[in-house]
Amino acid sequence: MKKVIKVGTRESALAVTQTNWVLKEIHKKYPELHFEIVKIKTQGDRILDTRLDKIGGKGLFIKELEQALLNGDIDIAVHSMKDMPAELPEGLTIEIVSKREDPRDVLVTMEDISVNSLRKGSIIGTSSVRREVQLLDIRRDFRIKTLRGNVITRLNKLISGDYDGIVLATAGLKRLELLHKHHMSFFSTEEMIPAVGQGVLCVETRKHEDIDYLYDSIYCQEAALSVKAERAFMIELNGGCSTPIAAYAVVEGSQLKLSGMLASEEMDRLFKGHITGENSQAEQLGKELAKRLLKVKSEAHGEKG
């Protein structure tokens, strides 16, 4: 193994914090290993005035990191699993996933107020079509306004009065130790089904390399099973940032329960469902739930037509 392992990450405070957490976990088992963090600006970090689904989807946050991996400029890359698209470049893999942090979404406001108590026509900030369709399913009167930038930038836009509330991932706020510095109203995972892989970190590597040190220190089997089901659901639907979908799996003993959401193209109807089965069938459960929701959506479209 190399004396110094180069670790690629985005430049944001959250991305660097997550990468440092990964390295800290590795050092607990392998104190002799040395790492160099390589910060890389991605296209998703450069374009901050347009909603993600309009400029190419979630892959915009990882392409430059993946190219650095393929070129040999870095040895591993740390990502938020929810940023990972359905397909990976030939030669790369994301076998290594961390234990899951709190997967819920949270409404952040300047006052201590719940989502149902906000005034009519409140402006809510998010760049996620998944969050948008589920917010409007809860409150049709909300006005959704695009919100981009890192977590601190988004919070500052709320503080400056641009929004009545913004929706963020609880995991990111927790990792940045910002969870109790603002008024928070948490959505249950039933109210707002999380993004595929939300709360999980992954380490992307080149295939056929020695990554035993990652398995021994970072890998979480329960999270891996959950992510396998969620990503199978997404892949079956050919989902990306432009398609309003969501999936969240929970492993309980030998069982896995998967919840999924699919929206219509017009984003005016949501189709939600659940499936439970053996966790050894995680991938098949994801595919099956996707097929069920596609069928329900098709039947509803036929009724509407």
Contacts in CASP RR format, 6 or more apart in sequence:
PFRMAT RR
TARGET T0000
AUTHOR 0000-0000-0000
METHOD contacts of the structure
MODEL  1
MKKVIKVGTRESALAVTQTNWVLKEIHKKYPELHFEIVKIKTQGDRILDT
RLDKIGGKGLFIKELEQALLNGDIDIAVHSMKDMPAELPEGLTIEIVSKR
EDPRDVLVTMEDISVNSLRKGSIIGTSSVRREVQLLDIRRDFRIKTLRGN
VITRLNKLISGDYDGIVLATAGLKRLELLHKHHMSFFSTEEMIPAVGQGV
LCVETRKHEDIDYLYDSIYCQEAALSVKAERAFMIELNGGCSTPIAAYAV
VEGSQLKLSGMLASEEMDRLFKGHITGENSQAEQLGKELAKRLLKVKSEA
HGEKG
1 33 0 8 1.000
1 210 0 8 1.000
1 213 0 8 1.000
2 75 0 8 1.000
3 34 0 8 1.000
4 34 0 8 1.000
4 35 0 8 1.000
4 36 0 8 1.000
5 33 0 8 1.000
5 34 0 8 1.000
5 35 0 8 1.000
5 36 0 8 1.000
5 75 0 8 1.000
5 76 0 8 1.000
6 35 0 8 1.000
6 36 0 8 1.000
6 38 0 8 1.000
6 73 0 8 1.000
6 74 0 8 1.000
6 75 0 8 1.000
6 76 0 8 1.000
7 19 0 8 1.000
7 22 0 8 1.000
7 23 0 8 1.000
7 35 0 8 1.000
7 36 0 8 1.000
7 37 0 8 1.000
7 38 0 8 1.000
7 74 0 8 1.000
7 75 0 8 1.000
7 76 0 8 1.000
7 77 0 8 1.000
7 78 0 8 1.000
8 19 0 8 1.000
8 37 0 8 1.000
8 38 0 8 1.000
8 39 0 8 1.000
8 40 0 8 1.000
8 65 0 8 1.000
8 68 0 8 1.000
8 74 0 8 1.000
8 76 0 8 1.000
8 77 0 8 1.000
8 78 0 8 1.000
9 15 0 8 1.000
9 16 0 8 1.000
9 18 0 8 1.000
9 19 0 8 1.000
9 37 0 8 1.000
9 38 0 8 1.000
9 39 0 8 1.000
9 40 0 8 1.000
9 65 0 8 1.000
9 77 0 8 1.000
9 78 0 8 1.000
10 16 0 8 1.000
10 39 0 8 1.000
10 40 0 8 1.000
10 41 0 8 1.000
10 42 0 8 1.000
10 45 0 8 1.000
10 61 0 8 1.000
10 65 0 8 1.000
11 39 0 8 1.000
11 40 0 8 1.000
11 41 0 8 1.000
11 45 0 8 1.000
12 45 0 8 1.000
12 150 0 8 1.000
12 151 0 8 1.000
13 150 0 8 1.000
13 151 0 8 1.000
13 152 0 8 1.000
13 176 0 8 1.000
14 150 0 8 1.000
14 151 0 8 1.000
14 172 0 8 1.000
14 175 0 8 1.000
14 176 0 8 1.000
15 78 0 8 1.000
15 80 0 8 1.000
16 37 0 8 1.000
16 39 0 8 1.000
17 175 0 8 1.000
17 176 0 8 1.000
18 78 0 8 1.000
18 80 0 8 1.000
18 175 0 8 1.000
18 201 0 8 1.000
19 37 0 8 1.000
19 78 0 8 1.000
20 37 0 8 1.000
21 175 0 8 1.000
21 201 0 8 1.000
22 78 0 8 1.000
22 98 0 8 1.000
22 201 0 8 1.000
22 203 0 8 1.000
22 218 0 8 1.000
23 35 0 8 1.000
23 37 0 8 1.000
25 98 0 8 1.000
25 217 0 8 1.000
25 218 0 8 1.000
26 33 0 8 1.000
26 35 0 8 1.000
26 213 0 8 1.000
26 214 0 8 1.000
26 217 0 8 1.000
26 218 0 8 1.000
27 33 0 8 1.000
28 217 0 8 1.000
29 213 0 8 1.000
29 216 0 8 1.000
29 217 0 8 1.000
30 213 0 8 1.000
30 216 0 8 1.000
30 217 0 8 1.000
33 213 0 8 1.000
38 68 0 8 1.000
38 73 0 8 1.000
38 74 0 8 1.000
40 64 0 8 1.000
40 65 0 8 1.000
40 68 0 8 1.000
40 74 0 8 1.000
41 64 0 8 1.000
42 60 0 8 1.000
42 61 0 8 1.000
42 62 0 8 1.000
42 63 0 8 1.000
42 64 0 8 1.000
42 65 0 8 1.000
43 60 0 8 1.000
43 63 0 8 1.000
43 64 0 8 1.000
44 52 0 8 1.000
44 55 0 8 1.000
44 60 0 8 1.000
44 61 0 8 1.000
45 61 0 8 1.000
45 149 0 8 1.000
47 55 0 8 1.000
47 60 0 8 1.000
47 148 0 8 1.000
48 148 0 8 1.000
48 149 0 8 1.000
49 148 0 8 1.000
50 146 0 8 1.000
50 148 0 8 1.000
51 127 0 8 1.000
51 129 0 8 1.000
51 146 0 8 1.000
51 148 0 8 1.000
52 58 0 8 1.000
52 60 0 8 1.000
52 127 0 8 1.000
52 128 0 8 1.000
52 148 0 8 1.000
52 241 0 8 1.000
53 129 0 8 1.000
53 240 0 8 1.000
53 241 0 8 1.000
53 242 0 8 1.000
54 242 0 8 1.000
56 241 0 8 1.000
56 242 0 8 1.000
57 85 0 8 1.000
57 240 0 8 1.000
57 241 0 8 1.000
57 242 0 8 1.000
58 82 0 8 1.000
58 83 0 8 1.000
58 84 0 8 1.000
58 85 0 8 1.000
58 240 0 8 1.000
58 241 0 8 1.000
59 83 0 8 1.000
59 84 0 8 1.000
59 85 0 8 1.000
59 241 0 8 1.000
61 79 0 8 1.000
61 83 0 8 1.000
62 77 0 8 1.000
62 79 0 8 1.000
62 83 0 8 1.000
62 84 0 8 1.000
62 85 0 8 1.000
62 204 0 8 1.000
65 74 0 8 1.000
65 77 0 8 1.000
65 79 0 8 1.000
65 204 0 8 1.000
66 77 0 8 1.000
66 88 0 8 1.000
66 89 0 8 1.000
66 92 0 8 1.000
66 204 0 8 1.000
68 74 0 8 1.000
68 77 0 8 1.000
69 75 0 8 1.000
69 76 0 8 1.000
69 77 0 8 1.000
69 92 0 8 1.000
69 204 0 8 1.000
69 205 0 8 1.000
69 206 0 8 1.000
70 89 0 8 1.000
70 91 0 8 1.000
70 92 0 8 1.000
70 206 0 8 1.000
72 206 0 8 1.000
75 205 0 8 1.000
76 203 0 8 1.000
76 204 0 8 1.000
76 205 0 8 1.000
76 211 0 8 1.000
76 214 0 8 1.000
77 203 0 8 1.000
77 204 0 8 1.000
77 205 0 8 1.000
78 201 0 8 1.000
78 202 0 8 1.000
78 203 0 8 1.000
78 204 0 8 1.000
79 94 0 8 1.000
79 201 0 8 1.000
79 202 0 8 1.000
79 203 0 8 1.000
79 204 0 8 1.000
80 199 0 8 1.000
80 200 0 8 1.000
80 201 0 8 1.000
80 202 0 8 1.000
81 94 0 8 1.000
81 97 0 8 1.000
81 196 0 8 1.000
81 197 0 8 1.000
81 198 0 8 1.000
81 199 0 8 1.000
81 200 0 8 1.000
81 201 0 8 1.000
81 202 0 8 1.000
81 227 0 8 1.000
82 169 0 8 1.000
82 194 0 8 1.000
82 195 0 8 1.000
82 196 0 8 1.000
82 197 0 8 1.000
82 198 0 8 1.000
82 199 0 8 1.000
82 200 0 8 1.000
84 94 0 8 1.000
84 197 0 8 1.000
84 202 0 8 1.000
84 204 0 8 1.000
84 231 0 8 1.000
85 240 0 8 1.000
86 231 0 8 1.000
86 234 0 8 1.000
86 235 0 8 1.000
86 238 0 8 1.000
86 239 0 8 1.000
86 240 0 8 1.000
88 94 0 8 1.000
88 204 0 8 1.000
91 206 0 8 1.000
91 207 0 8 1.000
92 204 0 8 1.000
92 205 0 8 1.000
92 206 0 8 1.000
92 207 0 8 1.000
93 204 0 8 1.000
93 205 0 8 1.000
93 206 0 8 1.000
93 207 0 8 1.000
94 202 0 8 1.000
94 203 0 8 1.000
94 204 0 8 1.000
94 205 0 8 1.000
95 205 0 8 1.000
95 211 0 8 1.000
95 219 0 8 1.000
95 224 0 8 1.000
96 202 0 8 1.000
96 203 0 8 1.000
96 205 0 8 1.000
96 211 0 8 1.000
96 214 0 8 1.000
96 215 0 8 1.000
96 218 0 8 1.000
96 219 0 8 1.000
97 200 0 8 1.000
97 201 0 8 1.000
97 202 0 8 1.000
97 203 0 8 1.000
97 218 0 8 1.000
97 219 0 8 1.000
97 220 0 8 1.000
97 223 0 8 1.000
97 224 0 8 1.000
97 227 0 8 1.000
98 200 0 8 1.000
98 201 0 8 1.000
98 202 0 8 1.000
98 218 0 8 1.000
98 219 0 8 1.000
98 220 0 8 1.000
98 223 0 8 1.000
99 200 0 8 1.000
99 220 0 8 1.000
99 222 0 8 1.000
99 223 0 8 1.000
100 197 0 8 1.000
100 199 0 8 1.000
100 200 0 8 1.000
100 220 0 8 1.000
100 222 0 8 1.000
100 223 0 8 1.000
100 226 0 8 1.000
101 170 0 8 1.000
101 171 0 8 1.000
101 172 0 8 1.000
101 174 0 8 1.000
101 175 0 8 1.000
101 199 0 8 1.000
101 200 0 8 1.000
102 170 0 8 1.000
102 171 0 8 1.000
102 174 0 8 1.000
102 199 0 8 1.000
103 170 0 8 1.000
103 171 0 8 1.000
103 189 0 8 1.000
103 194 0 8 1.000
103 197 0 8 1.000
103 198 0 8 1.000
103 199 0 8 1.000
103 248 0 8 1.000
104 169 0 8 1.000
104 170 0 8 1.000
104 186 0 8 1.000
104 187 0 8 1.000
104 188 0 8 1.000
104 189 0 8 1.000
104 192 0 8 1.000
104 194 0 8 1.000
105 131 0 8 1.000
105 167 0 8 1.000
105 168 0 8 1.000
105 169 0 8 1.000
105 170 0 8 1.000
105 186 0 8 1.000
105 187 0 8 1.000
105 192 0 8 1.000
105 194 0 8 1.000
105 198 0 8 1.000
106 167 0 8 1.000
106 168 0 8 1.000
106 169 0 8 1.000
106 170 0 8 1.000
106 173 0 8 1.000
106 184 0 8 1.000
106 185 0 8 1.000
106 186 0 8 1.000
106 187 0 8 1.000
107 114 0 8 1.000
107 115 0 8 1.000
107 124 0 8 1.000
107 165 0 8 1.000
107 166 0 8 1.000
107 167 0 8 1.000
107 184 0 8 1.000
107 185 0 8 1.000
107 186 0 8 1.000
107 187 0 8 1.000
108 155 0 8 1.000
108 158 0 8 1.000
108 165 0 8 1.000
108 166 0 8 1.000
108 167 0 8 1.000
108 168 0 8 1.000
108 173 0 8 1.000
108 182 0 8 1.000
108 183 0 8 1.000
108 184 0 8 1.000
109 118 0 8 1.000
109 158 0 8 1.000
109 164 0 8 1.000
109 165 0 8 1.000
109 182 0 8 1.000
109 183 0 8 1.000
109 185 0 8 1.000
110 158 0 8 1.000
110 159 0 8 1.000
110 161 0 8 1.000
110 165 0 8 1.000
110 182 0 8 1.000
110 183 0 8 1.000
111 183 0 8 1.000
112 183 0 8 1.000
113 183 0 8 1.000
113 185 0 8 1.000
114 185 0 8 1.000
115 135 0 8 1.000
115 138 0 8 1.000
115 139 0 8 1.000
115 185 0 8 1.000
115 187 0 8 1.000
116 138 0 8 1.000
116 139 0 8 1.000
118 139 0 8 1.000
118 142 0 8 1.000
118 164 0 8 1.000
118 165 0 8 1.000
119 164 0 8 1.000
120 141 0 8 1.000
121 141 0 8 1.000
121 142 0 8 1.000
121 143 0 8 1.000
122 139 0 8 1.000
122 141 0 8 1.000
122 142 0 8 1.000
122 143 0 8 1.000
122 164 0 8 1.000
122 165 0 8 1.000
123 142 0 8 1.000
123 143 0 8 1.000
123 144 0 8 1.000
123 145 0 8 1.000
123 162 0 8 1.000
123 163 0 8 1.000
123 164 0 8 1.000
123 165 0 8 1.000
124 135 0 8 1.000
124 142 0 8 1.000
124 143 0 8 1.000
124 144 0 8 1.000
124 145 0 8 1.000
124 163 0 8 1.000
124 164 0 8 1.000
124 165 0 8 1.000
124 166 0 8 1.000
124 167 0 8 1.000
125 144 0 8 1.000
125 145 0 8 1.000
125 146 0 8 1.000
125 147 0 8 1.000
125 163 0 8 1.000
125 165 0 8 1.000
125 166 0 8 1.000
125 167 0 8 1.000
126 132 0 8 1.000
126 135 0 8 1.000
126 144 0 8 1.000
126 146 0 8 1.000
126 147 0 8 1.000
126 166 0 8 1.000
126 167 0 8 1.000
127 146 0 8 1.000
127 147 0 8 1.000
127 148 0 8 1.000
128 167 0 8 1.000
128 195 0 8 1.000
128 241 0 8 1.000
129 241 0 8 1.000
129 242 0 8 1.000
129 243 0 8 1.000
129 244 0 8 1.000
129 263 0 8 1.000
129 267 0 8 1.000
130 193 0 8 1.000
130 195 0 8 1.000
130 244 0 8 1.000
130 245 0 8 1.000
130 246 0 8 1.000
130 261 0 8 1.000
131 167 0 8 1.000
131 192 0 8 1.000
132 144 0 8 1.000
132 244 0 8 1.000
132 267 0 8 1.000
133 244 0 8 1.000
133 263 0 8 1.000
133 267 0 8 1.000
133 270 0 8 1.000
134 191 0 8 1.000
134 192 0 8 1.000
134 193 0 8 1.000
134 246 0 8 1.000
134 261 0 8 1.000
134 270 0 8 1.000
135 142 0 8 1.000
135 144 0 8 1.000
135 167 0 8 1.000
135 192 0 8 1.000
136 142 0 8 1.000
136 144 0 8 1.000
136 267 0 8 1.000
137 270 0 8 1.000
138 191 0 8 1.000
138 192 0 8 1.000
145 162 0 8 1.000
145 163 0 8 1.000
147 154 0 8 1.000
147 157 0 8 1.000
147 163 0 8 1.000
147 166 0 8 1.000
148 154 0 8 1.000
151 168 0 8 1.000
151 172 0 8 1.000
151 173 0 8 1.000
151 176 0 8 1.000
151 178 0 8 1.000
152 176 0 8 1.000
154 166 0 8 1.000
154 168 0 8 1.000
155 166 0 8 1.000
155 178 0 8 1.000
155 182 0 8 1.000
157 163 0 8 1.000
157 166 0 8 1.000
158 165 0 8 1.000
158 166 0 8 1.000
158 182 0 8 1.000
167 187 0 8 1.000
169 194 0 8 1.000
169 195 0 8 1.000
169 198 0 8 1.000
169 199 0 8 1.000
170 179 0 8 1.000
170 186 0 8 1.000
171 198 0 8 1.000
171 199 0 8 1.000
172 178 0 8 1.000
172 199 0 8 1.000
173 179 0 8 1.000
173 184 0 8 1.000
189 248 0 8 1.000
189 259 0 8 1.000
190 259 0 8 1.000
192 246 0 8 1.000
193 246 0 8 1.000
193 247 0 8 1.000
193 248 0 8 1.000
193 259 0 8 1.000
193 260 0 8 1.000
193 261 0 8 1.000
193 272 0 8 1.000
194 246 0 8 1.000
194 247 0 8 1.000
194 248 0 8 1.000
195 246 0 8 1.000
196 227 0 8 1.000
196 230 0 8 1.000
196 231 0 8 1.000
196 233 0 8 1.000
196 234 0 8 1.000
196 245 0 8 1.000
196 246 0 8 1.000
196 247 0 8 1.000
197 226 0 8 1.000
197 227 0 8 1.000
197 230 0 8 1.000
197 231 0 8 1.000
198 248 0 8 1.000
200 223 0 8 1.000
200 226 0 8 1.000
200 227 0 8 1.000
201 218 0 8 1.000
202 227 0 8 1.000
203 211 0 8 1.000
203 214 0 8 1.000
203 218 0 8 1.000
205 211 0 8 1.000
205 214 0 8 1.000
222 251 0 8 1.000
225 249 0 8 1.000
225 251 0 8 1.000
225 256 0 8 1.000
225 279 0 8 1.000
225 282 0 8 1.000
226 248 0 8 1.000
226 249 0 8 1.000
226 250 0 8 1.000
226 251 0 8 1.000
226 256 0 8 1.000
226 282 0 8 1.000
227 249 0 8 1.000
228 282 0 8 1.000
228 283 0 8 1.000
229 247 0 8 1.000
229 249 0 8 1.000
229 256 0 8 1.000
229 258 0 8 1.000
229 282 0 8 1.000
229 283 0 8 1.000
229 285 0 8 1.000
229 286 0 8 1.000
230 247 0 8 1.000
230 248 0 8 1.000
230 249 0 8 1.000
230 258 0 8 1.000
230 286 0 8 1.000
232 282 0 8 1.000
232 283 0 8 1.000
232 284 0 8 1.000
232 285 0 8 1.000
232 286 0 8 1.000
232 287 0 8 1.000
232 290 0 8 1.000
233 245 0 8 1.000
233 247 0 8 1.000
233 258 0 8 1.000
233 260 0 8 1.000
233 286 0 8 1.000
233 287 0 8 1.000
233 289 0 8 1.000
233 290 0 8 1.000
234 240 0 8 1.000
234 245 0 8 1.000
234 247 0 8 1.000
234 290 0 8 1.000
236 286 0 8 1.000
236 287 0 8 1.000
236 290 0 8 1.000
236 291 0 8 1.000
237 243 0 8 1.000
237 245 0 8 1.000
237 262 0 8 1.000
237 290 0 8 1.000
237 293 0 8 1.000
237 294 0 8 1.000
239 245 0 8 1.000
243 263 0 8 1.000
244 261 0 8 1.000
244 262 0 8 1.000
244 263 0 8 1.000
244 267 0 8 1.000
245 260 0 8 1.000
245 261 0 8 1.000
245 262 0 8 1.000
245 263 0 8 1.000
246 260 0 8 1.000
246 261 0 8 1.000
247 258 0 8 1.000
247 259 0 8 1.000
247 260 0 8 1.000
247 261 0 8 1.000
247 286 0 8 1.000
247 289 0 8 1.000
248 258 0 8 1.000
248 259 0 8 1.000
248 260 0 8 1.000
249 256 0 8 1.000
249 257 0 8 1.000
249 258 0 8 1.000
249 259 0 8 1.000
249 282 0 8 1.000
249 285 0 8 1.000
250 256 0 8 1.000
250 257 0 8 1.000
251 279 0 8 1.000
253 279 0 8 1.000
254 278 0 8 1.000
254 279 0 8 1.000
254 280 0 8 1.000
255 276 0 8 1.000
255 277 0 8 1.000
255 278 0 8 1.000
255 279 0 8 1.000
256 276 0 8 1.000
256 277 0 8 1.000
256 278 0 8 1.000
256 279 0 8 1.000
256 281 0 8 1.000
256 282 0 8 1.000
256 285 0 8 1.000
257 274 0 8 1.000
257 275 0 8 1.000
257 276 0 8 1.000
257 277 0 8 1.000
258 274 0 8 1.000
258 275 0 8 1.000
258 276 0 8 1.000
258 285 0 8 1.000
258 286 0 8 1.000
258 289 0 8 1.000
259 272 0 8 1.000
259 273 0 8 1.000
259 274 0 8 1.000
260 272 0 8 1.000
260 273 0 8 1.000
260 274 0 8 1.000
260 289 0 8 1.000
260 293 0 8 1.000
261 270 0 8 1.000
261 271 0 8 1.000
261 272 0 8 1.000
261 273 0 8 1.000
261 293 0 8 1.000
262 270 0 8 1.000
262 271 0 8 1.000
262 272 0 8 1.000
262 290 0 8 1.000
262 293 0 8 1.000
262 294 0 8 1.000
262 297 0 8 1.000
263 269 0 8 1.000
263 270 0 8 1.000
263 271 0 8 1.000
264 270 0 8 1.000
264 271 0 8 1.000
264 297 0 8 1.000
264 300 0 8 1.000
264 301 0 8 1.000
269 297 0 8 1.000
269 300 0 8 1.000
271 293 0 8 1.000
271 296 0 8 1.000
271 297 0 8 1.000
271 300 0 8 1.000
272 293 0 8 1.000
273 289 0 8 1.000
273 292 0 8 1.000
273 293 0 8 1.000
274 289 0 8 1.000
275 285 0 8 1.000
275 286 0 8 1.000
275 288 0 8 1.000
275 289 0 8 1.000
275 292 0 8 1.000
276 285 0 8 1.000
277 285 0 8 1.000
END
